[in-house]
Amino acid sequence: MNRRVVFIVIILAAAVLWGAAAQGAREPERSVTVGSKPHAEQYILAEMISLLIEEKTDISVDQRLGIGGGTSNLHPAMLSGDIDIYPEYTGTGWLFVLRRDLIEQPDELYEAVKREYQEEFSITWLDRYGFNNTYALAVRNEFVDSYGLKTYSDLAEVSGELVFGAEYDFFERDDGFNALSEAYGLQFKDTRELDIGLKYQAIGSQRVDVINAFSTDGLLAEHDITVLEDDKYFFPSYEAATIVRAETLQEYPELEGVLNLLSGAISDDAMTAMNYRVEELNEDARAVARDFLEQAGLL
């Protein structure tokens, strides 16, 4: 082997060693794992979280969306560190995870669940998004307009002229129809048991005048109906917010400011409209999330 060849071999070997050393010295990838429950609203919210992180930080996002069992599996995954971030609801955290007695006032509930999650699980609740996905009563708009209905108490005054419909379980639950009627003095002209998948069809065809619903159901956007205000806080509050492992926030403190861009940004109507696009129009959750963030000036 002549000197020229030896020299080239030495240079190549040095280059390989230098590259290996540089690779070894490179900082590990900055990344977080975002999770969600397996329904449209959660997919949309998780995509919003992911987009904000990806486009406003140098942190990469690994997604684990649509986890079966919802909170039952997401919460343990947060405790183990398999998931760093996901959107949760105040009522779920307080009643299902912490198993505490109901706090009726939404602000008090949020502060309580925020405090106890931090103390017991080292999980931080960030600011609320602004909407409340709770149990609700929806009324045909012709009655809302003619009677000036805004609240459940208003509904109670004219309930004798209206027909109420709900699935069988709502009539049987301890915290369902009978308890609600007693709390507000509701006395409907008639009640009808409906298949849970046909409630909106029933109110749309005027078979019933009032139904039980969830306040951000996508189908609310398709029918001429209005969700009334639960002015006595009969139903628990399920306000949504991003929750993050405290250890993750310590490692990436910039996440708090970025994710709190969603603070108060999503109304019930906005969430309903997005759910409708994904649930009923089969649009992509990430595209719907991006549309919202861009229109809100957050991206």
C-alpha positions in Angstrom: 0.0 0.0 0.0 1.6 3.3 -1.1 1.7 6.4 1.1 -1.2 8.1 -0.8 -3.6 5.2 -0.2 -2.5 5.0 3.5 -3.2 8.7 3.8 -6.7 8.4 2.3 -7.5 5.5 4.6 -6.4 7.5 7.6 -8.6 10.5 6.6 -11.6 8.3 6.0 -11.2 6.5 9.3 -10.9 9.9 11.1 -14.0 11.1 9.4 -16.0 8.1 10.5 -14.7 8.4 14.1 -15.5 12.1 14.1 -19.0 11.5 12.8 -19.6 8.8 15.4 -18.4 11.1 18.1 -20.6 14.0 16.9 -23.6 11.6 16.8 -22.9 10.5 20.3 -22.6 14.0 21.6 -25.8 15.2 19.9 -28.6 16.0 22.4 -31.4 13.5 22.6 -34.6 14.3 20.7 -37.0 16.7 22.5 -40.4 15.0 22.3 -43.7 14.5 24.1 -46.5 12.0 23.7 -50.0 13.3 23.3 -53.0 11.0 23.9 -56.8 11.2 23.5 -60.0 9.3 24.1 -61.7 7.5 21.2 -64.3 10.1 20.0 -64.3 13.0 17.6 -64.1 15.9 20.2 -61.0 14.3 21.7 -59.3 13.7 18.4 -59.9 17.4 17.4 -58.5 18.7 20.7 -55.5 16.4 20.7 -54.7 17.6 17.1 -54.9 21.2 18.3 -52.4 20.4 21.1 -50.1 18.6 18.7 -50.2 21.4 16.1 -49.4 24.1 18.6 -46.5 22.1 20.0 -45.1 21.2 16.6 -45.4 24.7 15.1 -44.5 26.9 18.1 -41.7 24.8 19.7 -38.8 22.6 18.6 -40.5 19.7 20.5 -41.6 16.7 18.4 -45.0 15.0 19.1 -45.7 11.3 19.2 -49.4 10.7 19.1 -51.4 7.9 20.8 -54.9 8.9 19.9 -58.2 7.1 20.4 -57.1 5.0 23.4 -59.8 2.5 24.3 -61.3 2.9 27.8 -60.7 6.6 27.8 -59.8 8.0 31.2 -59.5 4.5 32.7 -56.4 3.8 30.6 -55.2 7.4 29.9 -54.8 8.3 33.6 -52.6 5.3 34.4 -50.6 6.0 31.3 -50.0 9.6 32.5 -48.8 8.2 35.9 -46.4 5.8 34.3 -45.1 8.4 31.9 -46.3 6.6 28.7 -48.3 9.7 27.9 -47.4 13.3 28.8 -50.4 15.3 27.7 -54.1 14.8 26.9 -57.4 16.8 27.0 -59.6 16.0 30.1 -62.8 17.2 31.6 -63.2 18.6 35.1 -66.2 16.5 36.1 -64.4 13.3 34.9 -61.3 14.1 36.9 -63.2 15.0 40.0 -65.9 12.4 40.1 -64.3 9.4 38.2 -60.6 9.7 39.0 -60.5 11.4 42.4 -64.0 10.0 43.4 -64.9 13.2 45.3 -68.4 14.5 46.1 -69.9 16.8 43.4 -69.0 20.5 43.5 -71.7 22.4 41.7 -70.0 25.7 40.9 -67.8 25.2 37.8 -65.0 27.6 38.9 -64.8 26.0 42.3 -64.7 22.5 40.7 -61.9 23.5 38.3 -59.8 25.0 41.2 -60.4 21.9 43.3 -59.5 19.3 40.6 -56.5 21.4 39.6 -55.2 21.5 43.2 -55.8 17.8 43.9 -54.3 16.5 40.7 -51.1 18.5 41.4 -50.9 17.2 44.9 -51.9 13.6 44.4 -50.6 12.8 40.9 -48.1 15.6 40.0 -50.3 16.4 37.0 -51.0 20.0 36.0 -54.3 21.3 34.7 -53.7 24.2 32.3 -56.4 26.8 31.5 -59.8 25.7 30.4 -60.7 25.9 26.7 -64.0 27.7 27.3 -66.6 25.0 26.5 -68.5 22.6 28.8 -69.4 19.2 27.4 -72.0 18.2 29.9 -75.5 16.8 30.0 -78.0 19.2 28.6 -81.6 19.8 27.6 -82.3 20.9 24.0 -85.6 22.5 22.9 -87.1 23.1 19.5 -86.4 26.7 18.6 -90.0 27.6 17.9 -90.7 27.2 21.7 -87.4 28.9 22.6 -88.5 31.9 20.6 -92.2 32.0 21.5 -91.7 31.5 25.2 -88.3 33.3 25.5 -86.6 30.3 27.0 -83.1 30.6 28.2 -82.8 28.4 31.3 -84.2 25.1 32.7 -86.2 27.2 35.2 -87.8 29.0 32.2 -88.6 25.6 30.7 -90.3 24.4 33.9 -92.8 27.2 33.6 -94.1 25.9 30.2 -93.2 22.2 30.5 -96.8 21.2 30.8 -97.2 22.1 27.1 -94.3 20.1 25.8 -93.3 16.5 25.2 -89.9 15.2 26.5 -87.9 12.4 25.0 -84.9 10.5 26.2 -83.3 7.0 26.1 -84.5 4.4 28.6 -81.4 4.8 30.9 -82.1 8.5 31.5 -85.5 7.7 32.9 -84.0 5.0 35.2 -80.9 6.7 36.5 -80.8 8.2 40.1 -79.4 11.4 38.7 -81.7 11.3 35.6 -85.2 12.4 34.7 -86.9 12.1 38.1 -84.3 13.9 40.0 -84.0 16.6 37.4 -87.8 17.1 37.3 -87.9 17.4 41.1 -85.0 19.9 41.2 -86.7 22.2 38.6 -90.4 21.4 39.0 -90.6 20.0 35.5 -94.0 18.5 34.6 -94.1 17.6 30.9 -97.3 17.0 29.0 -95.9 13.6 28.0 -92.6 11.7 28.0 -91.3 9.2 25.4 -88.6 6.6 25.5 -86.3 6.9 22.4 -83.5 4.9 21.0 -80.3 6.8 21.8 -79.4 7.0 18.1 -82.8 8.4 17.1 -83.2 11.3 19.6 -82.3 14.0 17.1 -84.4 12.5 14.4 -87.4 12.5 16.8 -87.0 16.2 17.7 -86.3 17.1 14.1 -89.5 15.4 13.0 -91.4 17.1 15.9 -92.3 13.8 17.6 -90.9 15.4 20.8 -90.2 19.0 21.8 -87.4 18.5 24.3 -84.5 16.0 24.5 -81.6 15.2 26.7 -78.2 15.7 25.0 -74.6 16.5 25.5 -73.9 20.2 25.1 -71.4 19.8 22.3 -73.0 17.0 20.3 -72.3 17.5 16.6 -75.9 16.9 15.7 -77.0 20.0 17.6 -75.6 21.9 14.6 -77.9 20.1 12.2 -81.3 20.7 13.9 -83.3 23.7 14.7 -82.9 23.4 18.5 -81.2 25.2 21.3 -79.4 24.0 24.5 -80.8 25.7 27.6 -78.7 26.9 30.6 -78.7 24.6 33.7 -79.1 27.6 36.0 -79.2 25.5 39.2 -76.1 23.4 38.2 -78.0 20.2 38.4 -75.7 18.4 36.0 -71.9 18.2 36.8 -69.6 20.5 34.9 -67.4 18.9 32.3 -65.2 21.8 31.2 -62.3 20.7 29.1 -58.6 21.6 29.6 -55.2 20.3 28.7 -53.5 18.3 31.5 -49.7 17.7 31.5 -47.4 15.7 33.7 -45.6 18.1 36.0 -42.3 16.4 35.1 -42.9 17.1 31.5 -43.6 20.8 32.2 -40.3 21.0 34.2 -38.4 19.6 31.3 -40.2 21.8 28.7 -41.6 24.9 30.6 -42.4 26.6 27.3 -45.3 24.2 26.8 -47.5 26.0 29.4 -47.5 29.3 27.5 -48.0 27.6 24.1 -50.9 25.3 25.2 -52.6 28.1 27.2 -53.1 29.8 23.9 -56.3 27.7 24.0 -57.4 29.4 27.2 -61.1 30.5 26.7 -60.7 30.1 22.9 -63.4 27.5 22.2 -67.1 28.1 22.8 -69.8 25.4 23.1 -71.0 26.4 19.6 -67.5 26.3 18.1 -66.9 22.8 19.5 -70.3 21.6 18.4 -69.6 22.8 14.8 -66.2 21.1 14.8 -67.7 17.9 16.1 -70.3 18.0 13.4 -67.7 18.3 10.7 -65.8 15.2 12.0 -68.8 13.1 13.2 -71.3 13.8 10.4 -69.3 15.1 7.5 -66.4 12.7 8.0 -63.8 15.4 7.7 -60.3 14.8 9.0 -59.8 15.9 12.7 -56.4 17.4 12.1 -57.7 19.5 9.2 -60.6 20.7 11.3 -58.3 21.5 14.2 -55.9 23.5 11.9 -58.8 25.4 10.4 -60.0 26.5 13.8 -56.5 27.5 15.1 -55.8 29.5 11.9 -59.2 31.3 12.0 -58.6 32.0 15.7 -55.2 33.5 14.9 -53.4 30.9 17.0 -51.3 29.5 14.2 
